C-alpha cells in the first residue's frame, strides 16, 4: 500500500472528510482493522486565506509546494491538495514534487464522465466558479459546466468563508443552496459538483432532486484507490 500525503487545513473541517473516507475505503478493501498509510500536513487556514484575498497566489504556491516536499521527505508516495480553491496551486506543487499529485478536478471529472453526464452545475468559492483554473480542467473531461447567477455565486461564496470553514452549519444556508441547485437543474444541469470541500458538510442528496458530486469524497476515494493499487 502506498503512503498518501494530504496537504490539508484548507480548511481542517473538510480535511477530516479525507481522513475518514480514505480509511473507510482501505478497510472495505482489505477488511479487518486495516487503515491507510497516510500523512497530513495541515496549514494555518487564516494564513492562506489572507493571501488569496490579497491575490498573492505565488506565495500560496510556495507554501503548499513546501508542504508537499515535507510530506514527500516523510515518505509520502502520492500527494493531494485537499481543496478545490487551492487546487489552483496543484501544478506548482507537482513541479516541486517527484511523486504524483492527484488533482481534485480530475477525480470529479472522472466521476461525471463515468455517470454519462453532459452538463453539470458547479458550486464553490468565487475563485473556483469564476476563474478558469478549475472549470477548464473539468471541461477537458468532455462535459459542459454551468455556474449560478452572479448574486447566487456571491451567496455561495459568502457562506463558505463566513460559515462553513468555521464549522458553522445553518439551516437557512442549506435552504439557499438547495434553491440554487434547483435553479441549476432547471437550466439543464444533470448533477451539481460540490466544488468546495466544505459544502458537503452542509448539504446532501436528501436535500436535492438531482445528484450531487461531493469533491472531497471523490478525491479521497481516488487517493485510496491509488494507494491500494500499489
N, C-alpha and C positions, 0 to 999 in steps of 0.2 A: 504494500500500500504506500503510495506516495504521500509525502507530508505537505499539507496545504498551509499556505501563508496568507492570512487575511489582513489587509490594510483597513482597519476599522475605525470606529469612533466617528463615523461620518453619517449619522450620529451613532452613539453606542446603543441607543434604543433599537435600531434596526440591526446592529451587529449581533445582537442576541439571537435574532432570527437565523442568521447564517450559522452560528454555532449549533443551535438546536437542530436545524434541518440537516446539516452535514452529518451530525452524529446519528440522527434518526435513520438516515438513508444507509449509512455504513452498517448500523445494527440490523436493519432489514435485510441487507445483502449477505452479511456474514453470520448473523444470528448471535445467540447467547448474549454476552455482555460486551461485545465488541464496540469500539468507538474509534473516531478518526484520529490519525496522527495530524495534529494541527498546531499552528502558532498564530497569535493575534498581536499585531502592533496597533494599539489604539491611540489615536492622536487627540489632543485637546480641541474639541469642536469649535469653541469660540475663536481660536487662533485662525483656523482655516475659513471660518465663516466671515470674519472680518476681512480677510484677504480677498475673497471672491467678490464681496460687495465693494471693495476698493479697486476691483479689476486688476488685481495683482496675481494673475494666474501663473506667471512664471515662478513665483515664489511657492505657490501651492505645488506645482510640479516638482520643484526641487525637494520640498519637504516630503512628499509622498514617494518620490523615487528613492530618497534616502531611507525611508521606512522599508521599502521593498528590498533594498540592498541588505539592510539589517536582518530582515526575515530570511533572506537567502543565506546569509552568513551563519544563521542559526540552524539551517538545514531545510528550509522550505524548498520544495521542488516544483511548485506552481504558485502563482500569486493572483490575488483578486483585489481590486479596488472596490470596496463594499459600498458602492454608491452609484447612482445614475448621474447626478450632477458632477461629481468628481471624476467620473469616467472620462471627462474632458482631458484628464492628465494621463490616461491609460497608455497612450503611445509613448509618452515620455518615460513612464515607469518601465515599459517594455524595453525601451532603448537602454536603460540603465541596468537592466537585469540580464542574466544569462539563462534564466528559466522561463517557461511560458507564462504569459499573463492572460487569464481568461476574461474577456470583455463582457460586461453585463448585457450590452445591447445584442451581442451575438447569441447569448443564452436565450434572450427574449425572442429574437428574430427566428431562431430555430424552432421555438415552440409555436409561434404564429404560422410558420411555414408548414409545420407538421399537422396543424389543425386545418390547413387549407384555407385560411382566411385571406381575403384580398384587400380588405380595408379595415383598419383598426384605429381607435382613438388613443390619445396619449395624454395622461395627466402627469404632472411633475412640477418641479420648480420652473420659474420663468426662464432660467438658463436652459433647462432641458427641453422645454416646449418651444422656445423661440430661436435658439441658436442651432447651427447646422451640425455640430459635432455628434449629436445623438440621433437626430432624425435621419441624417444621411447614412449613418451606419445601419439603421433599421431598414431604410429604403433599399440598401444593397441586397437585402434578403428577398426582395421581389414583391412587396406589397405597399399599398398606399397608407400614409399616416396622416391623420387629421387631429387638430387640437381644438379646444374650446374657443369661444369668442373672447375678445380681449378682457372684458370685465370679469368673465369667469376664470380666465387664466390668473388674473390678479388675486381673486379669492383663493384659488387653489394654492398659489404661491404663499400668500399671507398665512394661511392655515398651517402650512408646512413649517415655516420659520417661527411663527408666534406660538404654535401649539404642539405640533407633532414631535419636533426634535426635542421638545422639553417634556415629553411624556404626557401631554395634556390631550385627552380624547373627549370631544364634546359632541353631544347628540345633534346639535344644530349644524355643526360642520359635516357630520356624517350625512345628514339630510341634504345639505347643499351639494355635497359631492355626488350623492345618488341622483339628484336632479340633473347635474351636469352630464353624468354618464347617460342618463335617459335622453338628453338632448343630442349627445353624440350618436346614440343608437338611432334616433330619428333622422339623423343626417347620413345614415347608411353604415355606421361602424358595426362590424360583426362581433367585436370584442373591444375591450379597453385595457391598455397597458397601464399598470400602476407603476409609472416611471419615476417614482421616488420611493425608496425602500421603506420609508416610514408610513406611507399611505396604507399599506396592507395591515397596519396596526389598527386603522380606523374603520375600514370598510371591507366587506367580503361579498361573495356572490349571493348570500342570503338577502343582501340589501339591493340587488340589481336584477334586471331582467335579461341581461346579456353576460357572456363570460368575461371574467377578469383575468388578466395575465400578471401575476404578482412577481415583480422583477427580482426581489431579494430571494424569494423561494426558488425561482428558476435558476438564478445564478448559483445558489448554494447547491442545488441538485446537480448542476453541471460540474461543480467542483468535486462533489462526492464521486460522480461517475468517472471523472478524470483520474482521481486518486486511486480508485479501485481498479481501473484499467491497467494500472502499473503493477 
